[in-house]
Structures are given as structure tokens and as C-alpha cells.
Amino acid sequence: MKTVVLLSTRRLPPTYFDTVREDLGDQDLSLDVIAWMPPSGYVADRVHTFTLIGPGRMPVAPPPVVEHTEPTDEAPDAVIAPEAVAEPESVVGEAQVAPAAAEVPADAADEAAAPAEEEIQAPAPTPPTPPAAGKPRPTGIKRVWKALGWRYRKARKVAGRVLPTSIKKSAPVKFLRGNRASNDLGKTYWGRIQTRRDVLTTIEKADVVIALDAGAIWAGWNLGQRRGSGPVVLGLPAARRELDQLKAPAGNG
């Protein structure tokens, strides 16, 4: 069984790993994923390991399906306790209750109800909630940094309004923005890999390491400079060629 490590900075759906196995031409692969973002669904049944090194949480397994049975009026084996059944002598009829109720005078009923009315009192007023203490204003160097940050954000808004829409949506501007975001994420992703010993151990044991997107290119390039035991490639087609070469000696023998 070949071991493949996937480097990704995007949110991957669970079905994507089935596509990976089909594109690599081998269903009997051990897939280990080193991801910056959690997958969009439960993937423990599709990969060997999924290591999340970025923000977010891994999705939990779906709850098991419980079969519902229709309720019945009475269980067939229900047993009624003997003490739950009243004897004929213990049943009080209406004829015995009516004379006893008639013997209570009206004055006694009023006197019994009077203390209950006196016990009812108005609820005590609750004290007002004190206002929350305000956040202390920054002082010293913190105040300077806050002011610089406010002016920077304001300048960006003004620049965004001044530039025409055709320039902001042009292909070169989009490319520069996307390239800058990818570079920042790629460096952060690679820095996190370097601090995780478990991730480096997983990568060292892999037969092929695949960088799946632009954010993982920087990490793949650095791993390619350090690894001597296995190739590090960009994309699934290049990984397919490497796996075919690894199978070739065994097939010829």
C-alpha cells in the first residue's frame, strides 16, 4: 500500500477524496491530509488521517440512525401490581362526600380564606442593574498605534472610492491581490508545518507528497528541497506519473 500526503489550504468536500483515488488510479491508497481548513463534512471514513493545522474545528460524525417503533396502548407482558387496585370498601361515593361538605359553615370557609389573602404581598422591587464599565481608552504608544491604524483604514476606503470600478475589477489587480493573499497564506501554512513534529513525521513516511492548491505551493517547494526519500509534486496528474513509476519495478519483476 502506497502512502500519499495531500497538502491543502482550501476547504475540501468529503467526495473529493474519492476523486483523488480515481485520478491516481489506485483505490488501495493510504491518504494523509495536512490541511489549513477543516473539511466541509465527515471524512474519517475516507482518509487515513486528517490533520488540521489552521483555524476551525473538525466536523463530528453523523448520529446513528435509530429505528422508531409505533407505540402500543399496553405492553403484552405488562403486570399490574395488586396494591394498585383499590378494594370495593375503600371507594368513597358521592353520597358520603356530600353530607360532610354540607356540614362546613360559610363563616368558617371565609375565615380560612382570609389568611391566604393576607399572605399575598406585592413582590419586592429589584434593584436597577449598574451600567457596565466602559473600556479604558488606550494611552501612550498604544494610542499612537490605534490612531495610525484608523488613518490607514480610512485611507484605504478613500482609495477604494477614488479608483474606477474598471481598474479595481481588472485582471492584473485581481491577480496581484490573489497572489499576495496566497503568498501570505502559503508562508503561514509552511510556518505551521515546521512547528508540528507529528506533521513532519507523517510527511517523512509518505511515498508521494502532493500540493493541491496555490496556498500549498510554498510548503511543497520547501519540502522538495529537504526530502530525499520521495517526490513532492504539484497536482494530481504529476502524482499519477510518480505512482506509476513506483509500481513499474514491481510489475516488471
C-alpha positions in Angstrom: 0.0 0.0 0.0 1.4 3.4 -1.0 1.1 6.4 1.3 0.2 9.8 -0.2 0.2 13.0 1.7 -2.1 15.8 0.5 -1.2 19.5 1.3 -4.2 21.8 1.1 -5.2 25.3 2.2 -8.8 25.1 1.0 -12.0 23.6 2.3 -12.3 20.2 0.8 -15.6 18.2 0.5 -15.6 14.5 1.5 -16.3 13.4 -2.0 -13.1 15.0 -3.2 -11.0 12.1 -1.7 -12.9 9.6 -3.8 -12.0 11.7 -6.8 -8.3 11.6 -5.7 -8.3 7.8 -5.6 -9.8 7.6 -9.1 -7.4 10.2 -10.6 -4.4 8.4 -9.0 -5.6 5.1 -10.5 -5.4 3.2 -7.2 -8.2 2.6 -4.7 -5.8 1.0 -2.2 -4.0 4.1 -1.1 -3.4 5.5 2.3 -4.3 9.2 2.2 -3.0 11.5 4.9 -4.2 15.1 4.7 -2.4 18.2 6.1 -4.9 20.9 5.8 -5.2 24.6 6.8 -9.1 24.5 6.8 -11.4 21.8 8.1 -13.4 19.7 5.5 -17.0 20.5 4.7 -18.1 17.1 6.1 -17.1 14.0 8.0 -14.1 12.4 6.3 -12.8 9.9 8.8 -14.2 7.0 6.7 -12.4 8.3 3.5 -8.8 9.1 4.7 -6.3 7.6 7.0 -5.6 10.8 8.9 -6.7 14.4 8.6 -4.5 16.8 10.5 -5.9 20.3 10.9 -3.2 22.9 11.5 -5.3 26.1 10.8 -8.4 27.7 12.4 -11.7 25.9 12.7 -12.9 22.6 14.1 -13.3 19.2 12.6 -16.8 18.1 11.8 -18.2 15.4 14.0 -19.6 12.0 12.9 -23.3 12.0 11.9 -25.5 10.5 14.6 -26.6 6.8 14.1 -29.9 6.1 12.6 -32.4 4.9 15.2 -35.4 2.8 14.1 -38.7 4.2 15.5 -41.3 1.7 16.6 -45.0 2.5 16.9 -46.2 2.8 20.5 -48.9 0.4 21.7 -51.6 1.0 24.3 -50.3 -1.6 26.6 -47.4 -4.0 26.6 -48.3 -7.6 26.2 -46.3 -8.6 29.3 -47.5 -5.7 31.5 -48.1 -6.7 35.1 -50.4 -4.7 37.3 -49.4 -4.6 41.0 -52.1 -5.8 43.4 -51.8 -2.8 45.6 -52.6 -0.5 42.7 -56.1 -1.9 42.5 -58.5 -0.4 45.1 -60.7 -2.7 47.1 -64.5 -2.1 47.0 -64.7 -1.0 50.6 -62.1 1.8 50.0 -64.1 3.6 47.3 -65.9 6.7 48.6 -69.1 7.5 46.9 -70.7 10.9 46.3 -73.4 10.3 48.8 -70.8 10.1 51.6 -68.9 13.2 50.5 -71.9 15.5 50.1 -73.1 15.5 53.7 -69.5 16.1 55.0 -69.2 19.1 52.7 -72.6 20.5 53.7 -71.7 20.5 57.4 -68.9 23.1 56.9 -70.5 26.6 57.8 -69.9 29.5 55.4 -68.3 31.6 58.2 -65.6 29.0 58.7 -64.9 29.0 54.9 -64.5 32.8 54.9 -62.1 32.7 57.9 -60.0 30.0 56.2 -59.7 32.1 53.1 -58.8 35.3 54.9 -55.2 34.3 56.0 -54.5 33.2 52.4 -55.4 36.7 51.1 -53.2 38.4 53.7 -50.2 36.3 52.8 -50.3 37.6 49.2 -48.0 40.6 49.1 -46.6 42.7 46.3 -43.2 41.5 45.0 -40.2 43.5 46.3 -38.8 45.8 43.6 -35.5 44.6 42.1 -32.6 47.0 42.3 -31.5 48.5 39.0 -28.6 46.9 37.2 -25.5 49.1 37.4 -24.2 50.1 34.0 -21.2 48.2 32.6 -17.9 49.8 33.0 -16.6 51.3 29.7 -13.4 50.0 28.1 -10.4 52.1 29.2 -9.0 54.3 26.4 -5.5 53.5 25.2 -2.7 55.6 26.4 1.0 56.1 25.3 2.3 54.0 22.4 -1.0 52.1 22.1 -2.9 55.3 21.4 -0.4 56.1 18.6 -0.8 52.7 17.0 -4.6 53.0 17.3 -4.5 56.4 15.5 -2.2 55.0 12.8 -4.5 52.1 12.2 -7.6 54.3 12.0 -5.9 56.6 9.4 -4.7 53.6 7.4 -8.2 52.1 7.2 -9.7 55.5 6.3 -7.1 55.9 3.5 -7.9 52.5 2.1 -11.6 53.4 2.0 -10.9 56.7 0.2 -8.6 55.0 -2.3 -11.2 52.4 -3.0 -13.8 55.0 -3.7 -11.5 57.1 -5.9 -10.3 54.2 -8.2 -12.7 53.4 -11.0 -14.5 50.1 -10.9 -12.9 49.0 -14.2 -9.5 49.3 -12.6 -10.5 47.5 -9.3 -12.0 44.6 -11.3 -9.3 44.4 -13.9 -7.4 41.1 -14.3 -4.0 42.5 -13.2 -5.4 43.9 -10.0 -7.2 40.7 -9.2 -4.0 38.7 -9.9 -1.9 40.9 -7.6 -4.5 40.7 -4.8 -4.8 36.9 -5.1 -1.1 36.4 -5.4 -0.5 38.5 -2.3 -3.1 36.6 -0.3 -1.7 33.2 -1.5 1.8 34.2 -0.5 0.8 35.3 2.9 -1.3 32.2 3.5 1.4 30.0 2.0 4.1 31.3 4.4 1.8 31.0 7.4 0.9 27.4 6.3 4.5 26.4 5.9 5.5 28.0 9.2 2.8 26.0 11.0 4.1 22.8 9.4 7.6 23.4 10.7 6.3 23.7 14.2 4.4 20.4 14.2 6.6 17.4 14.7 3.7 15.0 14.1 3.1 16.6 10.7 6.8 16.3 9.7 6.8 12.7 10.8 3.8 12.0 8.6 5.4 13.7 5.6 8.7 11.8 6.0 6.9 8.4 5.8 5.0 9.3 2.6 5.8 7.9 -0.8 4.5 10.9 -2.6 3.6 14.4 -1.3 1.1 16.4 -3.4 0.5 20.2 -3.1 -3.1 20.6 -4.2 -3.5 24.4 -4.4 -1.6 27.7 -4.7 -1.5 28.2 -1.0 0.4 24.9 -0.5 3.0 25.5 -3.3 5.4 27.3 -0.9 5.3 24.4 1.6 5.7 21.9 -1.2 8.7 23.7 -2.7 10.4 23.8 0.7 9.6 20.1 1.4 11.0 19.2 -2.1 14.3 20.8 -1.1 14.6 18.9 2.1 13.1 15.5 1.2 15.3 12.9 -0.5 13.2 9.8 0.1 10.2 10.7 -2.1 8.9 13.2 -4.7 6.9 16.3 -3.9 4.7 17.3 -6.8 2.0 19.9 -7.7 -1.4 18.5 -8.7 -2.8 15.0 -9.2 -1.5 14.3 -12.8 2.1 14.7 -11.7 1.4 12.5 -8.7 -0.1 9.8 -11.0 3.1 9.7 -13.0 5.2 9.3 -9.9 3.0 6.5 -8.6 3.1 4.7 -11.9 6.9 4.8 -11.8 6.9 3.4 -8.3 4.7 0.4 -9.5 6.8 -0.2 -12.6 9.7 -2.2 -11.0 7.3 -4.5 -9.2 5.3 -5.2 -12.4 8.4 -6.0 -14.4 9.7 -8.3 -11.8 
